Amino acid sequence: MLRLKTMLPAEWQEILNAEFEQDYFRQLEAFLELEMAEHTVFPSREDIFAAFHLTPPDKVRVLLLGQDPYHDHGQAQGLCFSVPDGVKLPPSLRNMYKEMASDLNIAPPAGGSLKFWAAQGVLLLNTCLTVRAHEAASHSKKGWEQFTDAVIAAVNARSVPTVFVLWGNHAAGKEKLIDQSRHHIHKSAHPSPLSASRGFLGSRPYSRINELLRQSGHPAIEWVPAAVVPEAQMEFKF
């Protein structure tokens, strides 16, 4: 029997303990066990909870909410929007880097892994944590959304001010879970090519998130692990 609880770090297990014995969670485990036996599932079993292993609950400063893991081979690594270095950048991530260059006047990272964000306290959370290969949203409405709502609620329950980043209508629907008297919300359109030009590009999310962090007494996120590069010296091409 698949036991998802044991795959989470102990600190997150303690915070989310009430979820593990609920009917929806047991049904999710049974569904995933069957899916993994009969189909290819992304991300790999060891990466399903990668975001939680890389960002302990007491280190969360920013919660960036995605929707569904990437569903092609070699892409999903358990962190929203992130792909392993060396993998072709998906369109949404390319737009994120394009906006980063415009917002911060720096060259974006050379690769697609956002693990260095996670190490700084950015919880890179998808609302659904697994997917069947090549079938987008195939694991939606199987229980993951209830579990990740509990994660959002747990982060919201802390007294430490957190910046919740909600891109697109799907993420914006989680606003009701967030107490804005303690926390900040940054909302915009999704960076997908279908919507980026309707409010994501030009929204300056990176500088805005860092300003909100400073207001809360947190250090800023280093979005690129390198020195600032003047725009005229950039070699990155979109």
C-alpha positions, 0 to 999 in steps of 0.5 A: 500500500502506498503511504504518502505520509512517510514520503513527507519530511517529518516537519510537514507530517506534523503540520498536516497530520490531520489529513492523513487519516481522512477518507479523501487521502486514503482514496488518493493513495489507492488511486495513485497506487493503481496509476503507478502500477498501470501507467507512467506517472510524473514526477517520479515517486521520490520527487512528488514532495520535492517542494516540501523537502527543499522548503521546510515549513519554518522557512517559507517566506513565499508560496508560489502556486502552480496547477499541474505538473509537467506531463512530458518525460524529463520535465516534472521535478516536484516544483511548480514551473521548474524543470531540470537544468538542461531541459528545454524551457516550457513556454510559461517558464520562458515568459517568467524569465522574460519578465524577470529580465524586464523587471530586474534588468538582469540575465535570467538563469541559464537553466530551468531548475528553480531549486535555488528559489526553494532553498531561499524559502519559496514553496513551489507548490502545485495544486495537483502533485502528480499527473499521468504521462502526456495527459494534462490534468489527469490527476485533478479532482482525485484528492490532491487539491484538498491536500494542497488546500490544507498546505495553503491553510497551514502556511496561512495559519502561521503568524510569520507574514508570507507572500502568496503569489497567485498567477491566473484564475485557478490560483486566484481561486485560493485567495479565500484561504489567505488572511490578508491581515497577516499576509500579502497576496501578489496576483496577476495573469498566468505566465502561459502564452495564452494569458501572459500578454493580458497582465503577466508581462509588465506586472513586475512580480519579482521586484514587487514580491521582494518589496512585500518581503522587505515590508514584512522584515524578510530579506529579499529573494535572490532570483538569479544566483549571480551578479546583476548584469546590465541589460546591454550586456545580456546574452539571453535571447527569448 
